[in-house]
Amino acid sequence: EDPRPDFRLSRESFVVLLNLLNQDRRHGWGATIETLVFLFWLASGTSYRVVSRVFGMPRSTVHDIVHRVTEDVVAILHQVIHLPKTPEEMEVVSRGFAGLARHRAFMKAAGAIDGCHIRIKAPSGPDGQCYRNRKLFPSIILQAVCDHQGRFIDTYVGWPGSVHDSRVLRHSPLYRQSAYPPPGHFILADGGYPCLQHPLPLITPYKRVVQGVGAQRFNSHHSRARCIIERAFGMMKTRFRTIFLKALEVHHTFVPHVIIACTILHNICLSAGDIVVQDDELEDDAPEDEGEAGLEAVSGALWRDQLSAEVSALEEVPPDHNYC
């Protein structure tokens, strides 16, 4: 029987997850049962009451199991979500993005970045207002970078919804450590981010007010490749739709742990060939207006112009890619 309707993971994905957790439960309910409780909790919209009734456990037991397994899943973060480790892996990613963009000018793309708002129950007190985003619902922001296949390779979560994407970016380890991407490579971003060369190479589309066929053509290829991050978010939200369609019914300090666990499960499922079709009804996060890049930033506008010139000079599709 297919476990996906109840647990949102295929049998293959579940086996991979258990092997990664590698938990020897000498007490409690055992690793398999506890992991199933956790997955059913995610699939049921984080309802302790529903899980308690289905598994015949006290709510307090369900609560303890969910928190314990969530932390176990978060602990395997760096085994599942990581940057390309070798030049060969980097080349696969870059060629993949060139294939998505359908142009060799994007052969140095190393990822696509975006932010995603996760609905939460607003904390009580004066701090609650800072979680209210520009769409006026309380949220916590997930910033993520994915590869050409929609696998997350970097995640950063926890900022209140009122904070601009570019500010979240500037405080992220990805930006501050300048360790990725490799020299000569760049990350694709939407117009809500600044176009940068340093400290983090980000290539954004031209503004809509910019006229000219060259800019429009560049934007078209850029969008083809960049939208993989939107598809990655869409697949994750579709898999765990009961979590992402309404406010998470957990304390706001626990939300980042739940979200990171979902990103880890997303990658595990992709690696196991456990794919879900994105639900078009899910709400997209529209790009924000470009924020301040920071005084230490070096503009990437000239680099973007060079890429645009490459696109205009020769319209071509990279070899070894099969487009359906």
C-alpha positions in Angstrom: 0.0 0.0 0.0 1.3 3.5 -0.9 2.2 5.4 2.3 2.2 8.8 0.6 -1.4 9.8 1.2 -0.9 9.4 5.0 2.8 10.1 5.4 3.7 12.2 2.3 6.8 10.0 1.6 7.2 6.9 -0.6 8.6 3.7 0.9 11.9 4.4 -0.7 12.1 7.9 0.8 11.1 6.5 4.2 13.9 3.9 4.1 16.5 6.6 3.2 15.3 8.8 6.0 15.5 5.9 8.6 19.0 5.0 7.4 20.2 8.6 7.7 18.7 9.0 11.2 20.3 5.7 12.3 18.6 5.9 15.6 18.8 3.0 18.1 15.8 3.6 20.3 16.4 1.4 23.4 13.5 3.2 25.0 10.2 4.6 23.9 8.3 3.4 20.8 11.2 2.5 18.5 12.7 4.5 15.6 10.2 3.4 13.0 7.1 4.1 14.9 8.4 7.5 16.2 9.4 8.5 12.7 6.0 7.6 11.4 4.4 9.6 14.1 6.5 12.6 13.1 5.6 12.2 9.4 1.9 11.8 10.1 2.0 14.9 12.3 3.4 16.9 9.3 0.9 15.3 7.0 -2.0 16.1 9.3 -1.1 19.8 9.6 0.8 19.5 12.9 -2.3 18.4 14.8 -1.3 16.6 18.0 -5.0 15.7 18.6 -5.3 13.9 15.3 -2.0 12.0 15.7 -3.0 11.1 19.3 -6.2 9.6 18.1 -4.8 7.6 15.2 -1.8 6.2 17.0 -3.6 5.7 20.4 -1.0 7.8 22.2 -1.4 10.5 24.8 -1.0 14.0 23.3 2.0 14.6 25.6 3.7 11.5 24.2 3.0 12.7 20.6 4.4 16.1 21.5 7.6 14.6 22.9 8.1 12.3 20.0 7.5 15.1 17.4 10.0 17.4 19.0 12.6 14.6 19.5 12.4 13.4 15.9 12.3 17.0 14.5 15.6 17.6 16.2 17.0 14.3 14.9 16.0 15.3 11.4 17.5 18.8 11.7 20.8 17.1 13.0 21.3 15.4 9.6 21.0 18.8 7.8 24.6 18.9 6.5 24.4 15.3 5.2 21.4 16.2 3.0 21.6 19.9 2.2 25.1 21.0 1.1 26.9 22.9 -1.6 28.6 21.1 -4.5 31.7 19.5 -3.0 33.9 19.0 -6.1 34.6 20.8 -9.4 32.9 17.9 -11.2 29.7 18.4 -9.1 29.9 22.2 -9.7 30.2 21.6 -13.5 27.1 19.3 -13.4 25.1 22.1 -11.7 26.4 24.8 -14.0 25.6 22.8 -17.2 22.2 22.1 -15.7 21.4 25.8 -15.3 22.6 26.5 -18.8 20.2 23.8 -20.0 17.3 25.4 -18.0 18.2 28.8 -19.5 18.8 27.3 -22.9 21.9 29.4 -23.4 25.6 28.9 -22.8 25.8 32.4 -21.2 24.4 30.8 -18.0 27.1 28.1 -17.9 28.5 29.7 -14.7 25.3 29.8 -12.8 25.8 28.0 -9.5 22.3 28.2 -8.0 19.0 30.1 -7.7 18.0 31.9 -4.6 14.7 33.2 -3.3 12.7 33.8 -0.1 9.6 32.1 1.0 7.1 33.2 3.7 5.9 30.5 6.1 2.6 31.4 7.8 2.6 31.3 11.6 0.5 32.2 14.6 1.6 35.7 15.5 3.3 35.8 18.9 1.5 37.8 21.5 2.8 41.1 22.7 4.4 44.0 20.9 6.9 41.8 19.0 4.0 40.2 17.1 3.7 43.0 14.7 7.2 42.5 13.3 6.2 39.1 12.0 3.5 40.7 9.8 4.7 40.8 6.2 3.7 43.1 3.3 0.7 40.9 2.6 -0.4 41.5 6.2 -0.2 37.9 7.5 2.3 36.8 10.2 5.2 34.8 8.8 8.8 33.6 9.2 11.1 33.8 6.2 12.9 30.8 4.6 15.8 31.8 2.3 17.0 29.0 0.1 19.4 28.3 -2.8 18.7 25.3 -5.0 20.6 23.5 -7.8 19.3 22.9 -11.3 17.2 20.0 -10.2 15.4 21.8 -7.4 17.5 20.3 -4.6 18.2 22.8 -1.8 21.9 23.4 -1.4 21.7 26.2 1.2 19.0 27.2 3.7 18.6 30.0 6.2 15.4 30.4 8.2 14.0 32.4 11.1 13.7 36.1 10.3 10.3 37.8 10.9 8.1 38.4 7.9 8.4 42.2 7.9 12.1 42.0 7.1 13.1 42.6 3.4 14.6 39.7 1.5 17.8 41.7 0.9 18.3 42.3 4.6 17.8 38.6 5.3 20.4 37.9 2.6 23.0 40.3 4.1 22.8 38.5 7.5 23.0 35.0 6.1 26.2 32.9 6.3 26.1 32.6 2.5 26.6 36.3 2.1 28.9 36.9 5.1 31.3 34.1 4.5 31.6 34.6 0.7 32.6 30.9 0.4 30.2 30.1 -2.5 29.9 30.2 -5.4 33.4 29.6 -6.8 35.2 32.5 -8.5 33.6 33.3 -11.9 30.3 31.8 -11.0 27.1 33.5 -9.9 23.7 32.8 -8.3 20.4 33.7 -10.0 18.0 35.9 -8.1 14.8 37.8 -8.9 14.3 41.6 -8.8 13.8 41.7 -5.1 17.5 41.2 -4.6 20.4 43.6 -5.6 22.5 42.8 -8.6 25.9 42.1 -7.0 29.4 41.0 -7.9 30.8 41.1 -4.3 30.6 39.8 -1.6 28.0 37.4 -3.1 27.7 37.2 -6.9 24.0 37.7 -7.7 22.7 38.2 -11.2 19.1 39.6 -11.3 16.9 40.5 -14.3 16.8 43.9 -15.8 14.1 46.2 -14.5 10.9 46.3 -16.5 11.4 49.9 -17.4 14.6 48.9 -19.3 13.9 49.0 -23.0 15.6 47.0 -25.7 15.3 43.5 -27.2 18.7 42.5 -25.7 17.5 43.1 -22.1 14.2 41.3 -22.8 16.0 38.3 -24.3 18.3 38.1 -21.3 15.4 38.3 -18.9 13.7 35.5 -20.7 16.7 33.1 -20.4 17.3 34.3 -16.9 13.7 33.5 -15.9 13.8 30.0 -17.4 16.7 29.1 -15.1 15.8 31.1 -12.0 12.3 29.7 -11.7 13.7 26.3 -10.6 13.8 27.8 -7.0 10.1 28.6 -7.3 9.4 25.1 -8.4 11.4 23.7 -5.5 9.3 25.7 -3.0 6.2 24.7 -4.9 7.0 21.0 -4.7 7.8 21.2 -1.0 4.6 23.2 -0.3 2.6 20.7 -2.3 4.0 17.7 -0.4 3.3 19.3 3.0 0.3 21.4 1.9 -1.4 21.1 5.2 1.5 22.9 6.8 2.0 25.6 4.2 -1.6 26.5 3.4 -2.4 27.7 6.9 -0.6 29.1 9.9 1.7 26.6 11.6 0.0 25.5 14.9 3.3 25.5 16.9 5.2 28.0 18.9 7.0 30.5 16.6 10.4 29.5 18.1 9.8 25.9 16.9 8.7 26.9 13.4 12.3 27.2 11.9 13.0 23.6 13.1 9.9 22.3 11.4 10.7 24.2 8.2 14.3 23.0 8.0 13.0 19.4 8.5 10.7 19.9 5.5 13.6 21.1 3.3 15.6 18.1 4.4 12.7 15.7 3.6 12.2 17.5 0.2 15.8 16.7 -0.7 15.5 13.1 0.5 12.4 12.6 -1.6 14.1 14.0 -4.8 17.1 11.8 -4.3 14.8 8.8 -4.0 12.8 9.7 -7.2 9.8 10.6 -5.0 8.4 13.5 -7.0 5.2 15.4 -6.5 3.5 17.6 -9.1 3.4 21.2 -8.0 -0.1 22.4 -7.0 -0.8 25.6 -9.0 -3.3 26.7 -6.4 -0.6 27.4 -3.9 0.2 31.1 -3.3 3.4 32.4 -4.8 5.6 34.9 -3.0 5.8 37.9 -5.4 9.2 39.6 -5.8 9.8 42.5 -3.5 11.2 45.8 -4.6 15.0 45.8 -4.6 16.4 46.6 -1.2 19.6 48.3 -0.2 22.6 46.2 -1.1 24.8 47.6 1.7 27.8 49.9 1.6 30.2 47.0 1.2 28.6 45.6 -1.9 30.0 45.9 -5.4 27.4 46.1 -8.2 27.0 43.3 -10.6 25.4 45.4 -13.3 28.5 45.3 -15.6 28.7 41.5 -15.3 25.0 41.3 -16.2 25.6 43.5 -19.2 28.4 41.2 -20.3 26.1 38.2 -20.0 23.4 40.0 -21.9 25.8 40.7 -24.7 26.7 37.0 -24.9 23.0 36.2 -25.1 22.4 38.7 -27.8 25.5 37.7 -29.8 24.4 34.1 -30.3 21.1 32.4 -29.5 21.9 28.8 -28.8 20.9 25.8 -26.8 23.7 23.9 -24.9 24.2 20.3 -26.3 23.4 17.2 -24.3 20.0 18.4 -23.1 16.7 17.0 -24.1 13.9 19.4 -23.9 10.3 18.2 -23.8 
